[in-house]
Amino acid sequence: MSSTDHSREAERLLGRAHHFTYGDGGDPATGAALAAEGQGYALLALTAAVAQLVGQPAGTEETVPAAPTTVYRASHDSISMGLYKTREAARAHCEAAERQAWAKGHIGVLGWVPDDGSPEAPEELSLFWPDNPGNDGAPDETCTGYVVTPLTVAAAYDEEAGE
């Protein structure tokens, strides 16, 4: 299976896990088993994607580039959805997944909220309700659980760099 195939299978299994755990399936044990299997496929997809992004085909002993690379992990509730070369691509995946869950006529506005002011801070996708201001007059905000996290992938192990 390719990285894309592993990722699709992980998404399929995690969707079924959600159905059994929280939806009409009503079988949390089956949901937990499907979630565990889905996480296994997500890990396989992640391993293959990192190898590809750093220039080393999975399962080979080829030399990789010397410089570290930054990739962006899209995740939902700590479950990886994929790795991307740009923050924008990771954001697009999260936004598309969030929009798929919306009901018709949804009026919320999506926005990204960084953990801190640094350019490499993780960001969480939030849903703002402009028609429903809070006590301070600002729109109410709901965290969606979708996060984009920058990850530095080292090209090689550097024993002197420390842990």
Summary of the structure (lengths in Angstrom):
residues: 163
radius of gyration: 18.5
end to end distance: 32.8
largest distance: 58.9
contacts: 438
relative contact order: 0.13
helix: 39%
strand: 28%
